[in-house]
Amino acid sequence: MKRLENKIAVITGGAMGIGNATVEKFVKEGAIVTIWDVDDKNGEEFTGRLRLNGFNIFFKKVNVANHKEINEAAKEVIERFGRIDILINNAGITKDSTLKKMTQEQWQQVIDVNLTGVFNCTQAVASIMLEQGAGKIINASSVVGLYGNFGQSNYAATKSGIIGMTKVWARELGRKGINVNAVAPGFIETEMVKKMPQNVVDVMKEKTPLGRLGTTDDIANAYLFLASEEANYINGAVLSVDGGMIP
């Protein structure tokens, strides 16, 4: 039996990177997945490829920062499947700058997607899960939300905020059969990291006792565990997947 057999999952930011790896892992474990992402080009191509391999997967172009779009997207999933078992709040962006140089636009864009977007998606899906009396919600935080990072005031604020919301929702929803947890990735080999100067990447590795960057599969595995029945008694936790990173 596959770990997510016939589970209905929504994964935000599933068109690239960690989201890609998570979607692929979930469908291979039997889940029926809907991707919510603004990147329709990569999203449609990725979805089409997995469909050709026989997997149940759908794509919906949606901006998580748009409350109305999210509610409509959630309604579509319910009309198609009748339930939502898993929500992975994975979508996120960076607009890095120091405190002195950060613009209002840089600040607000990251807040809108990374923090308000998680609120929007969880509010829409949690109301469905409450009616079901069951569900798993996993939020993407970051080691930056735990320890901070130079030039990332906006990003750190959102990732710390996600930890706070996770703790609150675990209390509010836990008694209703809904588990809410967060994953805090460390330095992960994504396209964004691959474009960084090698000396910066080397510093990242030096801060990681395992001596390497994490892979997108490392994070997808954490999402999979928390979404599975193996994690039924885990609620309000923040799972650090960072190779033992030293701040």
HELIX and SHEET records of a PDB file:
HELIX    1   1 GLY A   17  LYS A   28  1                                  12    
HELIX    2   2 ASP A   40  LEU A   52  1                                  13    
HELIX    3   3 HIS A   67  PHE A   81  1                                  15    
HELIX    4   4 GLN A  104  VAL A  110  1                                   7    
HELIX    5   5 ILE A  111  THR A  116  3                                   6    
HELIX    6   6 GLY A  117  GLN A  132  1                                  16    
HELIX    7   7 VAL A  143  TYR A  147  1                                   5    
HELIX    8   8 SER A  153  GLY A  174  1                                  22    
HELIX    9   9 GLU A  191  LYS A  194  1                                   4    
HELIX   10  10 GLN A  198  GLU A  206  1                                   9    
HELIX   11  11 THR A  216  ALA A  227  1                                  12    
HELIX   12  12 GLU A  229  ALA A  231  5                                   3    
SHEET    1   A 7 ILE A  57  LYS A  61  0                                        
SHEET    2   A 7 ILE A  32  ASP A  37  1                                        
SHEET    3   A 7 ILE A   8  THR A  12  1                                        
SHEET    4   A 7 ILE A  86  ASN A  89  1                                        
SHEET    5   A 7 GLY A 135  ALA A 140  1                                        
SHEET    6   A 7 ILE A 178  PRO A 185  1                                        
SHEET    7   A 7 VAL A 238  VAL A 241  1                                        
END                                                                             
